Amino acid sequence: MSSAALRVALHGGLLVLLLYAAALLALWLAQERLLFLPAPLDPAEALATEPDVHERQVAVPGAQLSVLELRLPDPDGVVFFLHGNAGNLRSWFVNPDFYRRANHDLVMLDYRGYGKSTGRIESEAQLHADVLAVWEQVAPRYRGRRVVVYGRSLGTGLAAALAERIGPDLTVLVSPYLSMQALASHHYPWVPAALLRYPLRTDERIARLRGPVLLMHGERDELIPLAHAQALARLQPAARLVVVPGAAHNDLQSFEAYLAPLREALVRP
């Protein structure tokens, strides 16, 4: 190779490296925008439209979190629900009748920047602290009653962490992932794991959970492959894995094969 050709090759390689480094830097700086897809709501918009559904704000450092609660007269327990990475309480708090029939209260929060919650997400530690703060606000009402921690998609990593901390009577993880690192390596194998600021290591938490664990996953989920739930089931001997035939990532709630096992798990003594 001539010296001119070598210089061209070296310059081309350097350009590729610079572009790769720029892409990694952009990913580092923009992780919140890529991972979290909040839909803000007008602060004046009423979210609670039924007599037994109540809206509250929970103060956390630098923000106010929007929370909706289904409160029944004499519930058997509570489902503390941590939702996925898109939308808000308006799009997630949609089936309170299911929980009424199971005689469980339902508590759901919007993360910072979602719905009517103020502030913005800045770290995984902040997310965990916010979730714990909301739980501690409602927990006194459920002393002596059944506690179910439920996570969906992104919320499964947060739910596993909370469940490890408080030891609920049941942990439900729907469309869970081993970790955000494992999920990123599946979709973006060129991204170094060390670059991720939100590792969300469900795989490390699940083995330490006490009590029953219910894992539920759509058979046709392409966003979070079923293999993640199968691997988590192997890490937790107490886990029961329910695979929902024909279901993808966003339509599980449309399948009786999802609703029936969840209903059974809630009403089981």
DOPAPA-958469 format. One record per residue (C-alpha): x, y, z; residue in three letters; residue number from 1. Coordinates in pm, whole numbers. Layout:
// DOPAPA-958469
@X = X | Y = Y | Z = Z | residu = ALA | num = NUM
...
END
This chain:
// DOPAPA-958469
@X = 0 | Y = 0 | Z = 0 | residu = MET | num = 1
@X = 137 | Y = 342 | Z = -97 | residu = SER | num = 2
@X = 193 | Y = 608 | Z = 168 | residu = SER | num = 3
@X = -94 | Y = 814 | Z = 21 | residu = ALA | num = 4
@X = -332 | Y = 519 | Z = 40 | residu = ALA | num = 5
@X = -218 | Y = 446 | Z = 395 | residu = LEU | num = 6
@X = -289 | Y = 805 | Z = 498 | residu = ARG | num = 7
@X = -637 | Y = 783 | Z = 346 | residu = VAL | num = 8
@X = -702 | Y = 457 | Z = 531 | residu = ALA | num = 9
@X = -578 | Y = 603 | Z = 859 | residu = LEU | num = 10
@X = -787 | Y = 914 | Z = 817 | residu = HIS | num = 11
@X = -1091 | Y = 702 | Z = 733 | residu = GLY | num = 12
@X = -1037 | Y = 485 | Z = 1041 | residu = GLY | num = 13
@X = -995 | Y = 792 | Z = 1258 | residu = LEU | num = 14
@X = -1317 | Y = 937 | Z = 1122 | residu = LEU | num = 15
@X = -1503 | Y = 615 | Z = 1202 | residu = VAL | num = 16
@X = -1366 | Y = 618 | Z = 1557 | residu = LEU | num = 17
@X = -1463 | Y = 982 | Z = 1602 | residu = LEU | num = 18
@X = -1815 | Y = 914 | Z = 1477 | residu = LEU | num = 19
@X = -1843 | Y = 612 | Z = 1709 | residu = TYR | num = 20
@X = -1720 | Y = 818 | Z = 2004 | residu = ALA | num = 21
@X = -1967 | Y = 1095 | Z = 1918 | residu = ALA | num = 22
@X = -2250 | Y = 842 | Z = 1903 | residu = ALA | num = 23
@X = -2153 | Y = 703 | Z = 2244 | residu = LEU | num = 24
@X = -2132 | Y = 1051 | Z = 2393 | residu = LEU | num = 25
@X = -2476 | Y = 1136 | Z = 2255 | residu = ALA | num = 26
@X = -2613 | Y = 814 | Z = 2403 | residu = LEU | num = 27
@X = -2460 | Y = 896 | Z = 2742 | residu = TRP | num = 28
@X = -2611 | Y = 1243 | Z = 2742 | residu = LEU | num = 29
@X = -2951 | Y = 1146 | Z = 2598 | residu = ALA | num = 30
@X = -3029 | Y = 828 | Z = 2792 | residu = GLN | num = 31
@X = -3327 | Y = 979 | Z = 2970 | residu = GLU | num = 32
@X = -3484 | Y = 1087 | Z = 2641 | residu = ARG | num = 33
@X = -3429 | Y = 742 | Z = 2492 | residu = LEU | num = 34
@X = -3543 | Y = 537 | Z = 2789 | residu = LEU | num = 35
@X = -3828 | Y = 745 | Z = 2929 | residu = PHE | num = 36
@X = -4119 | Y = 857 | Z = 2711 | residu = LEU | num = 37
@X = -4341 | Y = 1063 | Z = 2939 | residu = PRO | num = 38
@X = -4669 | Y = 1219 | Z = 2831 | residu = ALA | num = 39
@X = -4725 | Y = 1533 | Z = 3042 | residu = PRO | num = 40
@X = -5075 | Y = 1640 | Z = 3147 | residu = LEU | num = 41
@X = -5226 | Y = 1976 | Z = 3236 | residu = ASP | num = 42
@X = -5194 | Y = 2017 | Z = 3614 | residu = PRO | num = 43
@X = -5558 | Y = 2124 | Z = 3625 | residu = ALA | num = 44
@X = -5682 | Y = 1804 | Z = 3460 | residu = GLU | num = 45
@X = -5878 | Y = 1582 | Z = 3697 | residu = ALA | num = 46
@X = -5759 | Y = 1220 | Z = 3695 | residu = LEU | num = 47
@X = -5998 | Y = 1079 | Z = 3957 | residu = ALA | num = 48
@X = -6347 | Y = 1056 | Z = 3808 | residu = THR | num = 49
@X = -6501 | Y = 779 | Z = 4023 | residu = GLU | num = 50
@X = -6600 | Y = 810 | Z = 4391 | residu = PRO | num = 51
@X = -6358 | Y = 545 | Z = 4514 | residu = ASP | num = 52
@X = -6060 | Y = 672 | Z = 4310 | residu = VAL | num = 53
@X = -5855 | Y = 944 | Z = 4476 | residu = HIS | num = 54
@X = -5578 | Y = 1166 | Z = 4350 | residu = GLU | num = 55
@X = -5291 | Y = 1291 | Z = 4561 | residu = ARG | num = 56
@X = -4949 | Y = 1451 | Z = 4531 | residu = GLN | num = 57
@X = -4646 | Y = 1311 | Z = 4711 | residu = VAL | num = 58
@X = -4359 | Y = 1549 | Z = 4776 | residu = ALA | num = 59
@X = -4009 | Y = 1421 | Z = 4696 | residu = VAL | num = 60
@X = -3685 | Y = 1624 | Z = 4678 | residu = PRO | num = 61
@X = -3728 | Y = 1870 | Z = 4392 | residu = GLY | num = 62
@X = -4064 | Y = 1742 | Z = 4266 | residu = ALA | num = 63
@X = -4426 | Y = 1652 | Z = 4333 | residu = GLN | num = 64
@X = -4536 | Y = 1305 | Z = 4219 | residu = LEU | num = 65
@X = -4889 | Y = 1243 | Z = 4093 | residu = SER | num = 66
@X = -5054 | Y = 936 | Z = 4247 | residu = VAL | num = 67
@X = -5391 | Y = 770 | Z = 4185 | residu = LEU | num = 68
@X = -5546 | Y = 534 | Z = 4439 | residu = GLU | num = 69
@X = -5844 | Y = 302 | Z = 4420 | residu = LEU | num = 70
@X = -5961 | Y = 280 | Z = 4783 | residu = ARG | num = 71
@X = -6222 | Y = 16 | Z = 4868 | residu = LEU | num = 72
@X = -6424 | Y = 7 | Z = 5193 | residu = PRO | num = 73
@X = -6257 | Y = -306 | Z = 5332 | residu = ASP | num = 74
@X = -5987 | Y = -431 | Z = 5094 | residu = PRO | num = 75
@X = -5801 | Y = -757 | Z = 5139 | residu = ASP | num = 76
@X = -5486 | Y = -578 | Z = 5036 | residu = GLY | num = 77
@X = -5322 | Y = -341 | Z = 4792 | residu = VAL | num = 78
@X = -5154 | Y = -367 | Z = 4452 | residu = VAL | num = 79
@X = -4871 | Y = -114 | Z = 4431 | residu = PHE | num = 80
@X = -4834 | Y = -74 | Z = 4054 | residu = PHE | num = 81
@X = -4520 | Y = 57 | Z = 3877 | residu = LEU | num = 82
@X = -4595 | Y = 123 | Z = 3512 | residu = HIS | num = 83
@X = -4392 | Y = 117 | Z = 3192 | residu = GLY | num = 84
@X = -4177 | Y = 379 | Z = 3022 | residu = ASN | num = 85
@X = -4442 | Y = 557 | Z = 2812 | residu = ALA | num = 86
@X = -4766 | Y = 743 | Z = 2882 | residu = GLY | num = 87
@X = -4902 | Y = 852 | Z = 3218 | residu = ASN | num = 88
@X = -5168 | Y = 763 | Z = 3473 | residu = LEU | num = 89
@X = -5439 | Y = 853 | Z = 3223 | residu = ARG | num = 90
@X = -5325 | Y = 568 | Z = 2995 | residu = SER | num = 91
@X = -5225 | Y = 321 | Z = 3268 | residu = TRP | num = 92
@X = -5498 | Y = 348 | Z = 3534 | residu = PHE | num = 93
@X = -5761 | Y = 197 | Z = 3306 | residu = VAL | num = 94
@X = -5906 | Y = -119 | Z = 3465 | residu = ASN | num = 95
@X = -5999 | Y = -49 | Z = 3828 | residu = PRO | num = 96
@X = -6294 | Y = -290 | Z = 3802 | residu = ASP | num = 97
@X = -6050 | Y = -581 | Z = 3781 | residu = PHE | num = 98
@X = -5907 | Y = -483 | Z = 4120 | residu = TYR | num = 99
@X = -6249 | Y = -409 | Z = 4268 | residu = ARG | num = 100
@X = -6356 | Y = -764 | Z = 4187 | residu = ARG | num = 101
@X = -6036 | Y = -895 | Z = 4346 | residu = ALA | num = 102
@X = -6108 | Y = -670 | Z = 4650 | residu = ASN | num = 103
@X = -5767 | Y = -504 | Z = 4632 | residu = HIS | num = 104
@X = -5688 | Y = -136 | Z = 4641 | residu = ASP | num = 105
@X = -5473 | Y = -9 | Z = 4356 | residu = LEU | num = 106
@X = -5199 | Y = 253 | Z = 4398 | residu = VAL | num = 107
@X = -5016 | Y = 387 | Z = 4093 | residu = MET | num = 108
@X = -4771 | Y = 673 | Z = 4054 | residu = LEU | num = 109
@X = -4636 | Y = 875 | Z = 3766 | residu = ASP | num = 110
@X = -4259 | Y = 910 | Z = 3758 | residu = TYR | num = 111
@X = -4105 | Y = 1258 | Z = 3736 | residu = ARG | num = 112
@X = -4210 | Y = 1437 | Z = 3419 | residu = GLY | num = 113
@X = -4496 | Y = 1193 | Z = 3353 | residu = TYR | num = 114
@X = -4855 | Y = 1314 | Z = 3364 | residu = GLY | num = 115
@X = -4892 | Y = 1576 | Z = 3636 | residu = LYS | num = 116
@X = -4569 | Y = 1483 | Z = 3816 | residu = SER | num = 117
@X = -4315 | Y = 1764 | Z = 3818 | residu = THR | num = 118
@X = -3937 | Y = 1752 | Z = 3789 | residu = GLY | num = 119
@X = -3733 | Y = 1524 | Z = 3566 | residu = ARG | num = 120
@X = -3565 | Y = 1186 | Z = 3603 | residu = ILE | num = 121
@X = -3191 | Y = 1222 | Z = 3663 | residu = GLU | num = 122
@X = -3067 | Y = 887 | Z = 3796 | residu = SER | num = 123
@X = -3167 | Y = 532 | Z = 3882 | residu = GLU | num = 124
@X = -3110 | Y = 602 | Z = 4251 | residu = ALA | num = 125
@X = -3357 | Y = 890 | Z = 4228 | residu = GLN | num = 126
@X = -3619 | Y = 662 | Z = 4068 | residu = LEU | num = 127
@X = -3585 | Y = 404 | Z = 4346 | residu = HIS | num = 128
@X = -3604 | Y = 675 | Z = 4612 | residu = ALA | num = 129
@X = -3920 | Y = 820 | Z = 4457 | residu = ASP | num = 130
@X = -4090 | Y = 481 | Z = 4444 | residu = VAL | num = 131
@X = -4002 | Y = 415 | Z = 4808 | residu = LEU | num = 132
@X = -4128 | Y = 760 | Z = 4913 | residu = ALA | num = 133
@X = -4470 | Y = 696 | Z = 4759 | residu = VAL | num = 134
@X = -4489 | Y = 349 | Z = 4912 | residu = TRP | num = 135
@X = -4405 | Y = 484 | Z = 5257 | residu = GLU | num = 136
@X = -4686 | Y = 739 | Z = 5224 | residu = GLN | num = 137
@X = -4952 | Y = 471 | Z = 5165 | residu = VAL | num = 138
@X = -4804 | Y = 176 | Z = 5358 | residu = ALA | num = 139
@X = -4958 | Y = 257 | Z = 5700 | residu = PRO | num = 140
@X = -5307 | Y = 205 | Z = 5558 | residu = ARG | num = 141
@X = -5222 | Y = -157 | Z = 5472 | residu = TYR | num = 142
@X = -5067 | Y = -285 | Z = 5792 | residu = ARG | num = 143
@X = -5206 | Y = -634 | Z = 5847 | residu = GLY | num = 144
@X = -5337 | Y = -654 | Z = 5490 | residu = ARG | num = 145
@X = -5194 | Y = -821 | Z = 5183 | residu = ARG | num = 146
@X = -4929 | Y = -628 | Z = 4989 | residu = VAL | num = 147
@X = -4866 | Y = -697 | Z = 4621 | residu = VAL | num = 148
@X = -4585 | Y = -518 | Z = 4436 | residu = VAL | num = 149
@X = -4656 | Y = -515 | Z = 4063 | residu = TYR | num = 150
@X = -4421 | Y = -397 | Z = 3788 | residu = GLY | num = 151
@X = -4487 | Y = -374 | Z = 3417 | residu = ARG | num = 152
@X = -4208 | Y = -352 | Z = 3156 | residu = SER | num = 153
@X = -3972 | Y = -72 | Z = 3272 | residu = LEU | num = 154
@X = -4144 | Y = -85 | Z = 3612 | residu = GLY | num = 155
@X = -4038 | Y = -446 | Z = 3672 | residu = THR | num = 156
@X = -3684 | Y = -345 | Z = 3765 | residu = GLY | num = 157
@X = -3820 | Y = -86 | Z = 4008 | residu = LEU | num = 158
@X = -4072 | Y = -335 | Z = 4147 | residu = ALA | num = 159
@X = -3806 | Y = -600 | Z = 4206 | residu = ALA | num = 160
@X = -3595 | Y = -348 | Z = 4399 | residu = ALA | num = 161
@X = -3889 | Y = -238 | Z = 4613 | residu = LEU | num = 162
@X = -3995 | Y = -598 | Z = 4676 | residu = ALA | num = 163
@X = -3644 | Y = -687 | Z = 4790 | residu = GLU | num = 164
@X = -3663 | Y = -400 | Z = 5038 | residu = ARG | num = 165
@X = -4013 | Y = -444 | Z = 5184 | residu = ILE | num = 166
@X = -4082 | Y = -819 | Z = 5141 | residu = GLY | num = 167
@X = -4439 | Y = -812 | Z = 5001 | residu = PRO | num = 168
@X = -4680 | Y = -1104 | Z = 5011 | residu = ASP | num = 169
@X = -4660 | Y = -1131 | Z = 4631 | residu = LEU | num = 170
@X = -4438 | Y = -984 | Z = 4361 | residu = THR | num = 171
@X = -4576 | Y = -965 | Z = 4007 | residu = VAL | num = 172
@X = -4339 | Y = -883 | Z = 3720 | residu = LEU | num = 173
@X = -4509 | Y = -848 | Z = 3382 | residu = VAL | num = 174
@X = -4287 | Y = -833 | Z = 3070 | residu = SER | num = 175
@X = -3971 | Y = -825 | Z = 3284 | residu = PRO | num = 176
@X = -3610 | Y = -791 | Z = 3171 | residu = TYR | num = 177
@X = -3294 | Y = -941 | Z = 3318 | residu = LEU | num = 178
@X = -3137 | Y = -595 | Z = 3324 | residu = SER | num = 179
@X = -3135 | Y = -287 | Z = 3107 | residu = MET | num = 180
@X = -2780 | Y = -384 | Z = 3017 | residu = GLN | num = 181
@X = -2892 | Y = -723 | Z = 2888 | residu = ALA | num = 182
@X = -3180 | Y = -565 | Z = 2697 | residu = LEU | num = 183
@X = -2955 | Y = -302 | Z = 2541 | residu = ALA | num = 184
@X = -2703 | Y = -566 | Z = 2434 | residu = SER | num = 185
@X = -2985 | Y = -753 | Z = 2258 | residu = HIS | num = 186
@X = -3106 | Y = -452 | Z = 2058 | residu = HIS | num = 187
@X = -2780 | Y = -252 | Z = 2038 | residu = TYR | num = 188
@X = -2483 | Y = -491 | Z = 2066 | residu = PRO | num = 189
@X = -2242 | Y = -210 | Z = 1972 | residu = TRP | num = 190
@X = -2315 | Y = -18 | Z = 2293 | residu = VAL | num = 191
@X = -2071 | Y = -88 | Z = 2582 | residu = PRO | num = 192
@X = -2254 | Y = -199 | Z = 2896 | residu = ALA | num = 193
@X = -2053 | Y = 47 | Z = 3109 | residu = ALA | num = 194
@X = -2214 | Y = 334 | Z = 2920 | residu = LEU | num = 195
@X = -2560 | Y = 269 | Z = 3064 | residu = LEU | num = 196
@X = -2653 | Y = 488 | Z = 3361 | residu = ARG | num = 197
@X = -2974 | Y = 292 | Z = 3429 | residu = TYR | num = 198
@X = -2862 | Y = -73 | Z = 3463 | residu = PRO | num = 199
@X = -3181 | Y = -177 | Z = 3650 | residu = LEU | num = 200
@X = -3047 | Y = -520 | Z = 3752 | residu = ARG | num = 201
@X = -3360 | Y = -728 | Z = 3800 | residu = THR | num = 202
@X = -3141 | Y = -1037 | Z = 3772 | residu = ASP | num = 203
@X = -2953 | Y = -940 | Z = 4088 | residu = GLU | num = 204
@X = -3270 | Y = -859 | Z = 4283 | residu = ARG | num = 205
@X = -3495 | Y = -1152 | Z = 4198 | residu = ILE | num = 206
@X = -3290 | Y = -1422 | Z = 4367 | residu = ALA | num = 207
@X = -3317 | Y = -1230 | Z = 4695 | residu = ARG | num = 208
@X = -3695 | Y = -1189 | Z = 4690 | residu = LEU | num = 209
@X = -3894 | Y = -1348 | Z = 4970 | residu = ARG | num = 210
@X = -4237 | Y = -1493 | Z = 4912 | residu = GLY | num = 211
@X = -4416 | Y = -1590 | Z = 4589 | residu = PRO | num = 212
@X = -4313 | Y = -1434 | Z = 4259 | residu = VAL | num = 213
@X = -4537 | Y = -1435 | Z = 3950 | residu = LEU | num = 214
@X = -4367 | Y = -1369 | Z = 3616 | residu = LEU | num = 215
@X = -4590 | Y = -1303 | Z = 3313 | residu = MET | num = 216
@X = -4473 | Y = -1254 | Z = 2956 | residu = HIS | num = 217
@X = -4618 | Y = -1236 | Z = 2608 | residu = GLY | num = 218
@X = -4509 | Y = -1520 | Z = 2383 | residu = GLU | num = 219
@X = -4458 | Y = -1280 | Z = 2089 | residu = ARG | num = 220
@X = -4292 | Y = -994 | Z = 2277 | residu = ASP | num = 221
@X = -4028 | Y = -848 | Z = 2045 | residu = GLU | num = 222
@X = -3934 | Y = -551 | Z = 2264 | residu = LEU | num = 223
@X = -3838 | Y = -763 | Z = 2569 | residu = ILE | num = 224
@X = -3788 | Y = -1120 | Z = 2449 | residu = PRO | num = 225
@X = -3949 | Y = -1404 | Z = 2644 | residu = LEU | num = 226
@X = -3600 | Y = -1539 | Z = 2715 | residu = ALA | num = 227
@X = -3559 | Y = -1267 | Z = 2979 | residu = HIS | num = 228
@X = -3852 | Y = -1393 | Z = 3186 | residu = ALA | num = 229
@X = -3739 | Y = -1754 | Z = 3140 | residu = GLN | num = 230
@X = -3392 | Y = -1666 | Z = 3269 | residu = ALA | num = 231
@X = -3538 | Y = -1479 | Z = 3567 | residu = LEU | num = 232
@X = -3751 | Y = -1783 | Z = 3652 | residu = ALA | num = 233
@X = -3437 | Y = -1993 | Z = 3668 | residu = ARG | num = 234
@X = -3283 | Y = -1745 | Z = 3912 | residu = LEU | num = 235
@X = -3579 | Y = -1756 | Z = 4154 | residu = GLN | num = 236
@X = -3698 | Y = -2105 | Z = 4260 | residu = PRO | num = 237
@X = -4019 | Y = -1959 | Z = 4407 | residu = ALA | num = 238
@X = -4118 | Y = -1798 | Z = 4077 | residu = ALA | num = 239
@X = -4408 | Y = -1909 | Z = 3862 | residu = ARG | num = 240
@X = -4379 | Y = -1817 | Z = 3494 | residu = LEU | num = 241
@X = -4695 | Y = -1765 | Z = 3289 | residu = VAL | num = 242
@X = -4642 | Y = -1736 | Z = 2913 | residu = VAL | num = 243
@X = -4937 | Y = -1571 | Z = 2737 | residu = VAL | num = 244
@X = -4984 | Y = -1733 | Z = 2394 | residu = PRO | num = 245
@X = -5021 | Y = -1486 | Z = 2109 | residu = GLY | num = 246
@X = -4953 | Y = -1181 | Z = 2324 | residu = ALA | num = 247
@X = -4689 | Y = -922 | Z = 2237 | residu = ALA | num = 248
@X = -4553 | Y = -645 | Z = 2460 | residu = HIS | num = 249
@X = -4838 | Y = -395 | Z = 2476 | residu = ASN | num = 250
@X = -5150 | Y = -613 | Z = 2451 | residu = ASP | num = 251
@X = -5117 | Y = -859 | Z = 2740 | residu = LEU | num = 252
@X = -5413 | Y = -709 | Z = 2923 | residu = GLN | num = 253
@X = -5638 | Y = -813 | Z = 2632 | residu = SER | num = 254
@X = -5580 | Y = -1185 | Z = 2696 | residu = PHE | num = 255
@X = -5771 | Y = -1397 | Z = 2947 | residu = GLU | num = 256
@X = -5456 | Y = -1609 | Z = 2973 | residu = ALA | num = 257
@X = -5302 | Y = -1306 | Z = 3146 | residu = TYR | num = 258
@X = -5605 | Y = -1192 | Z = 3346 | residu = LEU | num = 259
@X = -5700 | Y = -1533 | Z = 3488 | residu = ALA | num = 260
@X = -5365 | Y = -1617 | Z = 3655 | residu = PRO | num = 261
@X = -5336 | Y = -1264 | Z = 3790 | residu = LEU | num = 262
@X = -5687 | Y = -1279 | Z = 3930 | residu = ARG | num = 263
@X = -5611 | Y = -1617 | Z = 4088 | residu = GLU | num = 264
@X = -5288 | Y = -1487 | Z = 4243 | residu = ALA | num = 265
@X = -5467 | Y = -1187 | Z = 4396 | residu = LEU | num = 266
@X = -5756 | Y = -1377 | Z = 4553 | residu = VAL | num = 267
@X = -5547 | Y = -1667 | Z = 4676 | residu = ARG | num = 268
@X = -5518 | Y = -1654 | Z = 5057 | residu = PRO | num = 269
END
